[in-house]
Amino acid sequence: MSRTLHLALSAYGVGGPGQHGLWKDPQVPKNASIDIRYYIKQATIAESALFDAFFIVDSQFINATYPAHYLNRLEPLTLLSAVATHTTSIGLIATASSTYNSPFNLARRLASLDQISNGRAGWNVVTSFDSQVSKNFGLDEHLDYATRYGRAREFVEVARGLWDSYEDDAFPADVERGVFLDPAKLHALNHAGEYFSVAGPLNVSRSRQGQPVIFQSGVSEDGRNLAAHVAEGIYAPGGSLAEAQAYHADIKRRAAALGRDPDHVVILIGASPVVAGTDERARARDREIYEEDNDFDRKLAFLGRSFGAYDFTQHDLDEPFPDLTHLTERGRRGGADLVHRAREQGLTIRQVAEAASEYRPGQFVGAPETVADALQHWFETNATDGFNLRFRTIEALENFAGTVVPVLQKRGAFRAEYESDTLRGHLGLPFPINRYTAERELTRVTA
Ligand SMILES: Cc1cc2nc3c(=O)[nH]c(=O)nc-3n(C[C@H](O)[C@H](O)[C@H](O)COP(=O)(O)O)c2cc1C
């Protein structure tokens, strides 16, 4: 089967990271992040444009400096359950933390979404970025990397085990014989591992796609290993074309080394296209968007997020950048590289904040043909298998759907109709046969 481009929509309301001024836009309702109709509208447009999935990111820690969308937003599984009832084909991917959930509860909620949506659920497994979130769950400190990623791997294993509790033909519901359940097709997991003890069985059966699709977002060594072991999809940061190509090759190599088919780990990088009638107008709009969001104080505050919501205003901003490496140990190791570079180059806090937020022309900016060219180029040069797209407004999404998508379709680079109506089907992932059914089949064949 030829490789095809995958598109997801990462939905926001009043402005996520880097969109500090979006809430002021007259096109964006001030309650967009908690208005389910705003999400349903986005999902139905994305579905009409034949997108693979509708994607919801999440976190469970805020302070008053966080982006407007983070301050007041809906819980992803609740949100997507409502969206599921207004859509029929598009995949629905919810971000949920493996660090601050228990496997039985989360497996049940995801299985419920998979049933409500008739086989369209996905779980973006995160180990949680905001280290201060631990205090919302009775812990003084965020769990360390090894524990977080060890837990994540076992968590997914347990969830997958629970999702197989019922074989697909477990419910004969035969009124004449008076048999609702065939008890031989119900299985307790009896998991006892390093982090979890879960007996099972789960009280929700499998959906048409067998199990929810596992996504992952994490770029450290531990993050990549988790992805190689368990992820069927990855939400990855883009960076430059060369960085994306290196990441793509690395993940595919790691998956293959574990005996997995590399095509069964679908990488979507984050992208924010800006489309206008001409390249020149789109470039001007890209710059204008930067200026609208260019609020130094908010950007400085957001820089603190990589360091456990660190408040830089306690320093003179013209002081050398402080050594905050210890604050990155648990939250985000990428923050340690930033400290290292800043200190090596002798930069002040102000310089780091300005450099982190300086204008960089977008990679997917231009007239529809230009944006389609860029998306296709990244796909064809193995920088990615697709994109998790972010738009500022519903109008911008509609514009992309009405102008760029048809160009991609005309070129045969994107589907002209849904080839399936499950998330697994859209992503070209195999149907996971229930483990107990597979075992029984194997015993029958070898007997
Ligand atoms: C593209 C991308 C998206 C992410 N989305 C979320 C998210 O929605 N919620 C969250 O808590 N963490 C999110 N994370 C953070 C990861 O779960 C992880 O905690 C963090 O990246 C640190 O781990 P790492 O060093 O392995 O990347 C995201 C990370 C990346 C790279």
The ligand as a Gaussian input file, in Angstrom:
#p B3LYP/6-31G(d) Opt

LIG

0 1
 C        4.452000      17.870000      20.611000
 C        4.270000      17.636000      22.085000
 C        2.993000      17.746000      22.645000
 C        2.801000      17.545000      24.008000
 N        1.565000      17.674000      24.546000
 C        1.404000      17.549000      25.879000
 C        0.136000      17.741000      26.492000
 O       -0.862000      18.020000      25.835000
 N        0.046000      17.622000      27.843000
 C        1.140000      17.314000      28.635000
 O        0.997000      17.209000      29.850000
 N        2.328000      17.116000      28.083000
 C        2.482000      17.232000      26.745000
 N        3.717000      17.039000      26.214000
 C        4.835000      16.783000      27.146000
 C        5.250000      15.350000      27.281000
 O        4.243000      14.546000      27.850000
 C        6.464000      15.244000      28.192000
 O        6.096000      15.334000      29.529000
 C        7.459000      16.309000      27.979000
 O        7.650000      16.514000      26.617000
 C        8.765000      15.931000      28.672000
 O        9.188000      14.701000      28.233000
 P       10.243000      14.567000      27.080000
 O       11.485000      15.218000      27.605000
 O       10.337000      13.080000      26.854000
 O        9.701000      15.281000      25.880000
 C        3.918000      17.223000      24.835000
 C        5.182000      17.106000      24.282000
 C        5.368000      17.308000      22.920000
 C        6.758000      17.165000      22.384000

